[in-house]
Amino acid sequence: MGVYLNPKNAGFTDAVRSEIYVDKTGLIKYTNKYLGTEQKFICVSRPRRFGKSMALKMLAAYYSCGCDSRELFAGRKIENDPTFEEHLNQYDVIFLNMQQFLVGAKKQDVAEYLEQEVLEELLDEYGTFIKKTEIGLADALRRIYAKTEKKFVFLIDEWDCVMRERQESEDLQKQYLDFLRNLLKDQPYVALAYMTGILPVKKYGQHSALNMFWEFSMIDQGFFEEYTGFTETEVESLCEQYDMDFKEAGSWYDGYQLTNFPHVYNPKSVVEAMHRHRFSNYWTSTETYDALKIYMDMDFDGLRVDIVQMLGGERVKVNTSSFQNDMHNFRTKDDVLTLLIHLGYLGYDAETKEAFIPNREIIEEFENAMSVGGWSEVMRILQASEKLLEDTLRCDGESVAAGLDKAHTEVASILTYNDENSLGCAIGLAYYSARKDYKIIRELPTGRGFADVVFLPLPKTGKPALIIELKVNKSAETALQQIKDRGYTQALEGYAGEILLVGISYDKDNKNKPHSCVIEKLRL
């Protein structure tokens, strides 16, 4: 047993002994399914703090013949799978954390340093078959396989760190990718290669040096969806155990929408919130907001508009196909938005091909990035949003209209403000501060149409629900009457309490006072 060859199962042992451990061992049934097949090359990319390294430690504990892990998996989901016994601790595992090699290499070539370190351990274990220290790692493994017919499981963490931390060094990136291709592609000694990182496999033009990998990213997690983060069921169970409000947990950490699991939560932040018994921003505190601001400020036509629309609660169309899977080569705004999806700053709906800001935790990060300059007009709207909400809760329609007039002046330089869609986006921005107390729903189905904007109060806030109807070049009274005539309040099934009906109108021709607002109060 060594650091790289057949590491002990201490990493997974620490995980299962932790106060909070969510059983994700079901992932192993999929890696077992593809062991020794054409699909044995798997690259899973997710944002940081989404359990990538934890999964690798689990796989190392399961496959490595250098330890006995039966007790660690006792009672876990994978224990009932028919393949559990067949592959438990049956393989030589080579575990590579590329971040450590990048740091350790210093001025030395990363691949050369990696080969040197791993070969040293292989010589200790298989010195009978590889006597020449000058041979490369792939040559050594081929010789071992030729003599023993033993196959290896490769587990590679932070595979993309060279792309992220050496963004401008194309030569280094190509050398690194060529090394991985030579080590893994078409090699008889590979039983399984499972890589994790933030970015999918790097492309050059339309091709990839590692085109044998089956990729699972935040664009499409495939059958790994359940293991991407915490599911709704898992978070609900934790909230019950730790006496935390499940709906508020969703407001903070939910929003990563996958095909079969439409509610995926940030696992790192959920665990922190349970431990500390307090909802707050935990995930983004691990990295400075400067990283996000760099991408927000990129000068691509339409990028600024898209970000403002998402801040206002809208979704924007994204073409993810042109992204080169690196952090340096951007050709369109869609490339930037696609990167933000991979980094976890945006959620993505694969069915509609739309991006959006997933939750309150990420909204705070956007706000932090905008606060240091370049977004002054948007920041003025956000800072005024608290007063706008207070005026609304006081049913002061005149003050609400005046506040919207000011917001319109600020946002008009960015958004085309001439229909109910753009008006809805501006309303979302204007009521920005309401997100801490409300779940905001655009276009809520009511049975007789769609309510434009609905604000559902989070538990324990004591605030009323809001139903907002928007009209362009029609009166605010018309908007209010539509709420009543179409019975929009019936859509709030299960809600009991006070409701404010808010009719808002925008008159394009009235330059001095374009907005009007009427508010009525009722109780269900």
C-alpha positions as CSV (number, residue, x, y, z in Angstrom):
1,M,0.0,0.0,0.0
2,G,1.2,3.5,-0.8
3,V,0.2,7.1,-1.4
4,Y,-0.7,6.5,-5.0
5,L,-0.8,2.7,-5.5
6,N,-3.5,1.0,-3.4
7,P,-4.0,3.8,-0.8
8,K,-5.6,2.8,2.4
9,N,-9.3,3.4,3.0
10,A,-8.8,6.1,5.7
11,G,-10.4,8.8,3.6
12,F,-13.7,6.9,3.3
13,T,-13.4,5.8,6.9
14,D,-13.4,9.4,8.0
15,A,-16.4,10.1,5.8
16,V,-18.7,7.3,7.2
17,R,-17.7,8.1,10.8
18,S,-18.6,11.8,10.4
19,E,-21.6,13.2,12.2
20,I,-23.3,13.7,8.8
21,Y,-22.8,11.1,6.1
22,V,-25.2,10.7,3.2
23,D,-25.0,7.3,1.6
24,K,-24.0,7.6,-2.0
25,T,-22.5,4.1,-2.4
26,G,-25.2,3.4,-5.1
27,L,-22.8,5.1,-7.5
28,I,-20.6,2.0,-7.4
29,K,-23.2,-0.2,-9.2
30,Y,-22.6,2.0,-12.2
31,T,-18.9,1.9,-12.1
32,N,-19.1,-1.9,-11.7
33,K,-21.4,-2.1,-14.7
34,Y,-18.8,-0.5,-16.9
35,L,-15.7,-2.1,-15.6
36,G,-13.7,-3.7,-18.4
37,T,-16.1,-2.5,-21.1
38,E,-15.8,0.1,-23.9
39,Q,-17.5,2.6,-21.4
40,K,-14.8,2.1,-18.7
41,F,-13.6,5.7,-19.2
42,I,-15.8,8.1,-17.1
43,C,-15.3,11.8,-16.6
44,V,-17.6,13.4,-14.0
45,S,-17.4,17.2,-13.7
46,R,-19.2,19.3,-11.1
47,P,-18.7,22.6,-9.2
48,R,-16.3,22.7,-6.3
49,R,-17.6,21.4,-2.9
50,F,-20.0,19.0,-4.7
51,G,-18.5,15.7,-3.3
52,K,-16.2,14.8,-6.1
53,S,-13.2,13.9,-3.9
54,M,-15.5,12.0,-1.5
55,A,-16.7,9.8,-4.4
56,L,-13.1,9.0,-5.3
57,K,-12.2,8.1,-1.7
58,M,-15.3,5.8,-1.7
59,L,-14.2,4.1,-5.0
60,A,-10.7,3.7,-3.7
61,A,-11.9,2.0,-0.5
62,Y,-14.1,-0.3,-2.5
63,Y,-11.8,-1.4,-5.3
64,S,-8.3,-1.3,-3.7
65,C,-6.8,-4.7,-3.0
66,G,-4.6,-3.0,-0.5
67,C,-7.2,-2.9,2.2
68,D,-10.2,-4.8,3.6
69,S,-13.3,-2.5,3.4
70,R,-16.1,-4.9,3.9
71,E,-17.0,-3.4,7.3
72,L,-17.1,0.1,5.9
73,F,-19.8,-0.9,3.3
74,A,-21.9,-3.0,5.7
75,G,-25.4,-1.7,5.7
76,R,-24.8,0.7,2.8
77,K,-26.9,0.7,-0.4
78,I,-24.3,-1.0,-2.5
79,E,-24.1,-4.0,-0.2
80,N,-27.4,-5.3,-1.7
81,D,-26.2,-5.0,-5.3
82,P,-25.4,-8.4,-7.0
83,T,-22.0,-7.1,-8.1
84,F,-20.9,-6.0,-4.6
85,E,-18.9,-9.2,-3.7
86,E,-17.4,-9.7,-7.1
87,H,-15.4,-6.5,-7.2
88,L,-14.8,-5.6,-3.5
89,N,-11.1,-5.0,-2.9
90,Q,-10.1,-6.9,-6.1
91,Y,-8.0,-4.4,-8.0
92,D,-4.8,-2.5,-7.9
93,V,-5.9,1.2,-7.6
94,I,-3.8,4.1,-8.8
95,F,-5.1,7.3,-7.1
96,L,-3.9,10.5,-8.6
97,N,-4.7,14.0,-7.2
98,M,-3.5,16.3,-10.0
99,Q,-3.6,19.4,-7.8
100,Q,-0.9,17.9,-5.6
101,F,1.3,17.0,-8.6
102,L,0.8,20.5,-10.0
103,V,2.0,22.1,-6.7
104,G,4.7,19.5,-6.1
105,A,6.2,19.7,-9.6
106,K,7.2,23.4,-9.1
107,K,9.5,24.1,-12.1
108,Q,9.5,20.4,-13.1
109,D,7.2,19.1,-15.8
110,V,3.9,17.9,-14.2
111,A,3.7,14.6,-16.1
112,E,7.4,13.9,-15.5
113,Y,7.0,14.5,-11.7
114,L,3.9,12.3,-11.6
115,E,5.7,9.4,-13.4
116,Q,8.6,9.7,-11.0
117,E,6.5,9.5,-7.9
118,V,4.2,6.7,-9.1
119,L,7.0,4.6,-10.6
120,E,8.8,4.6,-7.3
121,E,5.8,2.8,-5.6
122,L,5.3,0.5,-8.6
123,L,9.0,-0.6,-8.3
124,D,8.5,-1.4,-4.6
125,E,5.5,-3.6,-5.5
126,Y,6.4,-5.0,-8.9
127,G,10.2,-4.6,-9.0
128,T,10.6,-8.2,-10.3
129,F,8.9,-7.1,-13.6
130,I,10.2,-3.6,-14.0
131,K,13.8,-3.2,-13.3
132,K,14.5,-0.2,-15.4
133,T,13.7,3.1,-13.6
134,E,14.1,5.1,-16.8
135,I,11.0,3.6,-18.5
136,G,7.8,5.6,-18.5
137,L,4.7,4.9,-16.4
138,A,2.7,3.5,-19.3
139,D,5.6,1.2,-20.3
140,A,5.9,-0.1,-16.7
141,L,2.2,-0.8,-16.5
142,R,2.2,-2.7,-19.8
143,R,5.0,-4.9,-18.6
144,I,3.3,-5.6,-15.3
145,Y,0.1,-6.6,-17.2
146,A,2.0,-8.8,-19.6
147,K,3.5,-10.7,-16.7
148,T,0.6,-10.8,-14.3
149,E,-2.6,-10.0,-16.4
150,K,-3.6,-7.7,-13.5
151,K,-5.7,-4.7,-14.4
152,F,-5.7,-1.3,-12.7
153,V,-8.4,1.1,-11.6
154,F,-7.4,4.7,-12.2
155,L,-9.0,7.3,-10.0
156,I,-8.0,10.9,-11.0
157,D,-9.0,13.9,-8.9
158,E,-8.9,17.5,-10.0
159,W,-8.0,16.3,-13.5
160,D,-8.6,19.8,-14.9
161,C,-6.4,21.8,-12.5
162,V,-3.8,22.4,-15.3
163,M,-6.5,24.0,-17.4
164,R,-7.8,26.1,-14.5
165,E,-4.5,27.2,-13.0
166,R,-2.3,27.4,-16.2
167,Q,-5.0,29.0,-18.3
168,E,-2.6,30.7,-20.8
169,S,-0.2,27.9,-21.2
170,E,-1.6,26.0,-24.2
171,D,1.7,24.0,-24.6
172,L,1.6,22.7,-21.0
173,Q,-2.1,21.8,-21.4
174,K,-1.4,19.8,-24.6
175,Q,1.6,18.0,-23.1
176,Y,-0.6,17.1,-20.1
177,L,-3.5,15.8,-22.2
178,D,-1.1,13.8,-24.4
179,F,0.3,12.2,-21.2
180,L,-3.1,11.2,-20.0
181,R,-4.0,9.8,-23.5
182,N,-0.8,7.8,-23.6
183,L,-1.4,6.5,-20.1
184,L,-5.0,5.5,-20.6
185,K,-6.2,5.2,-24.2
186,D,-6.2,1.7,-25.7
187,Q,-4.1,0.3,-22.8
188,P,-4.8,-3.3,-21.9
189,Y,-4.1,-2.7,-18.2
190,V,-7.0,-0.3,-17.7
191,A,-10.1,-1.9,-15.9
192,L,-11.7,1.5,-15.1
193,A,-10.6,5.2,-15.4
194,Y,-12.8,7.6,-13.3
195,M,-11.8,11.3,-13.5
196,T,-13.4,14.2,-11.6
197,G,-13.0,17.9,-12.1
198,I,-14.9,21.1,-12.5
199,L,-14.5,21.3,-16.3
200,P,-15.4,18.6,-18.9
201,V,-12.6,17.3,-21.1
202,K,-10.7,20.0,-22.9
203,K,-11.4,20.4,-26.6
204,Y,-9.1,21.6,-29.4
205,G,-11.3,22.7,-32.3
206,Q,-14.0,20.1,-32.5
207,H,-11.8,17.3,-31.1
208,S,-10.7,16.1,-27.7
209,A,-7.3,14.4,-26.9
210,L,-9.3,12.2,-24.5
211,N,-12.2,11.3,-26.7
212,M,-12.5,7.9,-25.2
213,F,-14.1,9.4,-22.0
214,W,-17.8,9.2,-21.4
215,E,-18.6,12.7,-20.0
216,F,-21.1,13.7,-17.3
217,S,-21.2,17.4,-16.6
218,M,-23.6,20.0,-15.2
219,I,-25.0,20.2,-18.7
220,D,-25.9,16.5,-18.6
221,Q,-25.2,14.3,-15.5
222,G,-26.9,11.3,-17.1
223,F,-27.3,8.4,-14.6
224,F,-25.0,10.2,-12.1
225,E,-27.8,12.7,-11.3
226,E,-28.6,11.2,-7.9
227,Y,-24.9,11.4,-6.9
228,T,-24.3,15.0,-8.1
229,G,-25.4,16.7,-4.9
230,F,-28.0,16.1,-2.1
231,T,-31.4,15.2,-3.3
232,E,-34.6,16.7,-2.0
233,T,-35.4,13.5,0.1
234,E,-31.9,13.5,1.6
235,V,-32.1,17.2,2.6
236,E,-35.6,16.8,4.0
237,S,-34.4,14.0,6.2
238,L,-31.4,16.1,7.4
239,C,-33.7,19.1,8.2
240,E,-35.9,16.8,10.2
241,Q,-33.0,15.3,12.1
242,Y,-31.4,18.8,12.9
243,D,-34.7,20.7,13.4
244,M,-34.1,23.0,10.5
245,D,-36.7,24.5,8.1
246,F,-36.8,22.5,4.9
247,K,-38.3,25.3,2.8
248,E,-35.7,27.7,3.9
249,A,-33.0,25.2,3.1
250,G,-34.4,25.0,-0.4
251,S,-34.3,28.8,-0.7
252,W,-30.6,28.9,0.2
253,Y,-29.2,25.8,-1.5
254,D,-31.6,24.2,-4.0
255,G,-31.8,25.1,-7.7
256,Y,-29.5,22.8,-9.6
257,Q,-32.1,21.3,-11.9
258,L,-31.4,17.9,-13.5
259,T,-33.7,15.8,-15.7
260,N,-34.8,13.2,-13.2
261,F,-33.9,15.1,-10.1
262,P,-35.2,18.6,-10.5
263,H,-34.1,19.6,-7.0
264,V,-30.4,19.1,-6.3
265,Y,-28.8,20.9,-3.3
266,N,-25.3,22.0,-2.7
267,P,-24.0,19.3,-0.3
268,K,-21.2,21.3,1.3
269,S,-23.5,24.1,2.2
270,V,-26.3,21.9,3.5
271,V,-23.8,20.1,5.8
272,E,-22.5,23.4,7.1
273,A,-26.0,24.7,7.8
274,M,-26.9,21.6,9.7
275,H,-23.7,21.6,11.8
276,R,-24.0,25.3,12.6
277,H,-27.8,25.3,12.9
278,R,-27.9,28.4,10.8
279,F,-28.6,29.2,7.2
280,S,-26.0,31.3,5.5
281,N,-23.7,31.5,2.5
282,Y,-21.1,28.7,3.1
283,W,-20.2,27.5,-0.4
284,T,-19.2,30.8,-2.0
285,S,-17.2,31.8,1.1
286,T,-14.6,29.3,0.0
287,E,-13.6,31.5,-3.0
288,T,-13.3,35.2,-3.5
289,Y,-16.1,36.9,-5.5
290,D,-13.4,38.3,-7.8
291,A,-13.4,35.1,-9.8
292,L,-17.1,35.6,-10.7
293,K,-16.6,39.3,-11.4
294,I,-14.0,38.6,-14.0
295,Y,-16.5,36.7,-16.1
296,M,-19.4,39.1,-15.4
297,D,-17.4,42.0,-16.8
298,M,-16.4,40.3,-20.0
299,D,-17.3,42.5,-23.0
300,F,-19.5,40.2,-25.0
301,D,-22.6,41.7,-26.6
302,G,-25.7,40.7,-24.7
303,L,-23.9,39.2,-21.7
304,R,-24.7,42.1,-19.4
305,V,-28.4,42.0,-20.4
306,D,-28.6,38.2,-19.7
307,I,-27.1,38.7,-16.3
308,V,-29.5,41.5,-15.4
309,Q,-32.4,39.4,-16.6
310,M,-31.3,36.5,-14.4
311,L,-30.9,38.8,-11.4
312,G,-34.5,39.8,-12.1
313,G,-35.6,36.1,-11.9
314,E,-35.7,35.4,-15.6
315,R,-34.1,32.4,-17.5
316,V,-31.9,33.0,-20.6
317,K,-31.3,30.7,-23.6
318,V,-27.7,29.3,-23.7
319,N,-25.9,27.5,-26.5
320,T,-23.5,25.3,-24.6
321,S,-22.0,23.5,-27.7
322,S,-19.3,26.0,-28.6
323,F,-17.6,26.1,-25.2
324,Q,-14.0,24.8,-25.4
325,N,-14.0,23.4,-21.9
326,D,-11.3,25.8,-20.6
327,M,-11.2,29.1,-18.7
328,H,-9.3,31.1,-21.3
329,N,-10.8,30.8,-24.8
330,F,-14.1,32.6,-25.0
331,R,-15.7,33.5,-28.3
332,T,-19.3,34.4,-27.4
333,K,-21.4,35.3,-24.3
334,D,-22.7,31.7,-24.4
335,D,-19.2,30.4,-23.7
336,V,-19.0,32.6,-20.6
337,L,-22.5,31.5,-19.4
338,T,-21.6,27.8,-20.0
339,L,-18.5,28.2,-17.9
340,L,-20.6,29.7,-15.1
341,I,-22.9,26.7,-15.3
342,H,-19.9,24.3,-14.8
343,L,-18.6,26.5,-12.0
344,G,-22.0,26.3,-10.2
345,Y,-22.8,30.0,-10.4
346,L,-25.8,29.2,-12.8
347,G,-28.3,26.4,-12.9
348,Y,-29.2,24.8,-16.2
349,D,-32.4,23.3,-17.6
350,A,-31.3,20.8,-20.3
351,E,-34.8,20.5,-21.6
352,T,-35.3,24.2,-22.4
353,K,-31.6,24.9,-22.7
354,E,-31.9,27.8,-20.3
355,A,-29.6,29.1,-17.6
356,F,-30.7,30.8,-14.3
357,I,-29.4,31.8,-10.9
358,P,-30.2,28.9,-8.7
359,N,-30.6,30.1,-5.2
360,R,-30.1,32.8,-2.5
361,E,-26.5,31.7,-1.8
362,I,-25.5,32.3,-5.4
363,I,-27.5,35.5,-5.6
364,E,-25.4,36.9,-2.8
365,E,-22.3,36.1,-4.7
366,F,-23.5,38.1,-7.8
367,E,-24.4,41.0,-5.5
368,N,-20.9,40.9,-4.0
369,A,-19.3,40.9,-7.4
370,M,-21.4,43.8,-8.6
371,S,-20.7,45.9,-5.4
372,V,-17.1,46.6,-6.3
373,G,-17.8,48.7,-9.4
374,G,-19.1,48.6,-13.0
375,W,-22.7,47.8,-12.0
376,S,-23.7,50.9,-10.2
377,E,-27.2,51.3,-11.9
378,V,-28.1,47.8,-10.9
379,M,-26.8,48.2,-7.4
380,R,-28.9,51.3,-6.9
381,I,-32.0,49.3,-7.8
382,L,-31.1,46.5,-5.4
383,Q,-30.3,48.9,-2.6
384,A,-33.7,50.6,-3.0
385,S,-35.6,47.2,-3.1
386,E,-36.1,47.0,0.6
387,K,-38.1,50.2,0.7
388,L,-40.1,49.1,-2.3
389,L,-41.1,46.0,-0.4
390,E,-42.0,48.0,2.7
391,D,-44.2,50.3,0.7
392,T,-45.9,47.3,-0.9
393,L,-46.6,45.7,2.5
394,R,-48.1,49.0,3.6
395,C,-50.4,49.0,0.5
396,D,-48.9,52.4,-0.5
397,G,-49.5,52.1,-4.3
398,E,-48.3,55.7,-5.0
399,S,-44.9,55.1,-3.3
400,V,-44.6,51.8,-5.1
401,A,-45.2,53.5,-8.4
402,A,-42.6,56.2,-7.6
403,G,-40.1,53.5,-6.7
404,L,-40.7,51.6,-10.0
405,D,-40.3,54.9,-11.9
406,K,-36.8,55.3,-10.4
407,A,-35.9,51.6,-11.0
408,H,-37.1,52.0,-14.6
409,T,-34.7,55.0,-15.1
410,E,-31.8,52.9,-13.9
411,V,-32.6,49.7,-15.8
412,A,-33.6,51.3,-19.1
413,S,-29.9,51.7,-20.1
414,I,-29.5,47.9,-20.1
415,L,-32.9,46.4,-20.8
416,T,-35.4,47.0,-23.6
417,Y,-38.4,48.0,-21.5
418,N,-41.4,47.8,-23.7
419,D,-43.4,44.6,-23.0
420,E,-44.7,42.6,-20.0
421,N,-41.7,40.3,-20.1
422,S,-39.1,43.1,-19.7
423,L,-41.4,44.7,-17.2
424,G,-41.5,41.4,-15.2
425,C,-37.7,41.3,-15.2
426,A,-37.5,44.9,-13.9
427,I,-40.1,44.1,-11.2
428,G,-37.9,41.1,-10.2
429,L,-34.9,43.4,-9.8
430,A,-36.9,46.1,-8.0
431,Y,-38.1,43.5,-5.4
432,Y,-34.6,41.9,-5.1
433,S,-34.5,42.1,-1.3
434,A,-37.7,40.1,-1.0
435,R,-35.8,36.9,-1.9
436,K,-34.7,36.6,1.7
437,D,-38.3,36.2,2.9
438,Y,-40.1,34.9,-0.2
439,K,-40.0,32.3,-2.8
440,I,-40.6,34.2,-6.1
441,I,-42.4,32.4,-8.9
442,R,-42.7,33.8,-12.4
443,E,-45.7,32.8,-14.5
444,L,-47.4,30.6,-11.9
445,P,-50.1,28.4,-13.5
446,T,-53.5,29.2,-12.0
447,G,-55.9,27.1,-14.1
448,R,-57.3,30.2,-15.9
449,G,-54.0,31.6,-17.1
450,F,-50.7,32.5,-15.4
451,A,-50.2,34.9,-12.6
452,D,-47.2,37.2,-13.7
453,V,-45.3,37.1,-10.4
454,V,-46.2,35.4,-7.1
455,F,-44.3,36.0,-3.8
456,L,-44.8,33.1,-1.4
457,P,-43.6,33.9,2.1
458,L,-41.1,31.5,3.6
459,P,-42.2,29.9,6.9
460,K,-41.9,32.0,10.1
461,T,-41.5,35.3,8.2
462,G,-45.0,36.4,9.2
463,K,-45.3,38.3,5.8
464,P,-48.3,38.1,3.5
465,A,-48.2,36.5,0.0
466,L,-48.2,38.8,-3.0
467,I,-49.8,38.2,-6.4
468,I,-48.6,40.7,-8.9
469,E,-50.2,41.3,-12.3
470,L,-48.4,43.5,-14.9
471,K,-49.9,45.5,-17.8
472,V,-48.4,47.6,-20.5
473,N,-50.5,50.6,-21.7
474,K,-53.5,49.4,-19.6
475,S,-54.5,50.6,-16.2
476,A,-53.3,49.2,-12.9
477,E,-57.0,48.7,-12.0
478,T,-57.3,46.4,-15.1
479,A,-54.4,44.3,-13.8
480,L,-56.0,44.0,-10.4
481,Q,-59.4,43.0,-11.8
482,Q,-57.7,40.3,-13.8
483,I,-56.4,38.7,-10.6
484,K,-59.9,38.6,-9.2
485,D,-61.8,37.6,-12.4
486,R,-59.5,34.7,-13.1
487,G,-59.3,33.5,-9.5
488,Y,-55.5,33.6,-9.3
489,T,-55.6,33.2,-5.5
490,Q,-56.9,29.6,-6.0
491,A,-53.4,28.7,-7.2
492,L,-52.0,29.2,-3.7
493,E,-53.3,25.8,-2.6
494,G,-52.5,25.1,1.0
495,Y,-51.6,28.7,1.8
496,A,-53.6,30.3,4.7
497,G,-53.0,33.9,5.6
498,E,-53.0,37.4,4.2
499,I,-52.6,38.1,0.5
500,L,-51.9,41.4,-1.2
501,L,-53.2,41.7,-4.8
502,V,-51.0,44.1,-6.7
503,G,-51.8,45.6,-10.1
504,I,-49.0,47.4,-11.8
505,S,-49.2,49.3,-15.1
506,Y,-46.5,50.8,-17.3
507,D,-47.5,53.6,-19.7
508,K,-44.9,54.0,-22.5
509,D,-46.2,57.5,-23.4
510,N,-46.1,59.0,-19.9
511,K,-42.5,60.1,-19.5
512,N,-43.0,61.8,-16.2
513,K,-44.9,59.1,-14.3
514,P,-44.8,55.9,-16.4
515,H,-45.9,53.5,-13.6
516,S,-49.1,53.2,-11.6
517,C,-50.0,50.7,-8.9
518,V,-53.0,49.7,-6.9
519,I,-53.0,47.2,-4.0
520,E,-55.8,45.4,-2.2
521,K,-55.6,43.2,0.9
522,L,-57.5,40.0,1.5
523,R,-57.3,36.9,3.7
524,L,-57.6,33.2,2.9
